[in-house]
C-alpha cells in the first residue's frame, strides 16, 4: 500500500483539516485492504450408490482417494443427513462416509447414537432420546476407522432393519465418528476437547401419525435507530450500527409425529404506502417430531431513513398449511435525532450554567461598583478636625 504525500510544507505546518483528511484516508485504505480469512476449497463428495466400487481396507471400510486435495482441517460426514421412508420389517443399506480434511492421518471411533433436539431445537446426536430412538435398527461394518490419510474418504456399508412393530412416524439415529488418534501422554494434567461428527439417519414409517405444527414465542423490536447508511457487513462498521438492525425471533413447535420441513419468509410492509419494503427468506429447516426449534430473521438491508413498518411473518409446515402473523409495528428513527438529543442534553445545561455565571459576574460587578461609590461618599463627608460626620 502506497500513500502519496504532497510537498510544499512540513508536517509541523499542516492545518488540522488536512491532518484529519489524511487520517481518514489512511483509515479507509486500511479497512479496504484488510485481507480476508484464508480458506481452502474442497469439492463436495457425493455419496455413492454402491460402496463396493472402492477398494476394501483392512478395517472394513472402502477407501476413496483424490489426486488433487487441499487440506483445510477437520472431519466431514458424507452425507450430513439421510432422510428415507421405510416400511415396518423392511431392510436397507446406505453408504455413509467420513473424509479426513486434514493433512495428518487420523483414527476414528464409530458408534451408533440417538438423535434428539438440543436446547435450540437443532438435531443433535445424544444418548438419551428414547422416544424417537432408532439406534437399535442400525448395524455398522466396523467400530473403528484406522489410519485414515488426509483427503481420503472411508465409506461404510450401513445396514438398517426396521422392526415389524415399528410405529408410524419419524425415528432417528446417527453414525457418530470421534477422534481416537493415539497421542503422546503427558504427566501434567490437561483438559482436552475431543472432536466428533455425525451422519444423521431419519426414517419415516408411513401411517396415521399427525403432520402439524404451530408458531410460538414471536419476538421483535419496536424501534430501530438507523443512520440511513448501508456500509455492508464489515465487522468494523457493524459495531457502529448498534440498534440499526431488527431481528425477529420465533419458534416452531412440531406437534406431529413426523419430521417437519419448515420454510417461510418475513415481509416488511410500510404503514404509509402499504407496499412491501423488503422480503427476508427463512431457510428450509427440519424440526424433529414432538420438538420445538428456534428461528430468526434479521432486517438489516433496505432500511429507509424514517418511517413506521409492520413485519408480516409467513411460515409453512409439513402439512402445507401457511400460518400468517402480523407483528407490532417497528419505528425507524434517524440515528442523528438521538445524537442531536444527546448533544442538546449536554449543551443546554452547560449554556444555562454559563448564563448563570455571566449573570452572577455582572451582579457581582454592580455590587462592587456600588460599594466603591458608597465608600468614596463616606470619605468626602468625614471631618478630620472634629472627627465626626458633617
Helices and strands as residue ranges (DSSP letters): G 11-13, H 16-32, G 51-53, E 55-56, E 62-64, E 75-78, E 81-85, E 91-100, E 106-117, E 123-126, G 135-137, E 138-139, E 144-148, E 153-161, E 169-179, E 196-205, E 213-219, E 223-226, H 235-241, E 246-254, E 260-270, E 276-287, E 292-299, E 307-316, E 322-326, E 330-334, H 335-380, E 382-383, E 388-389
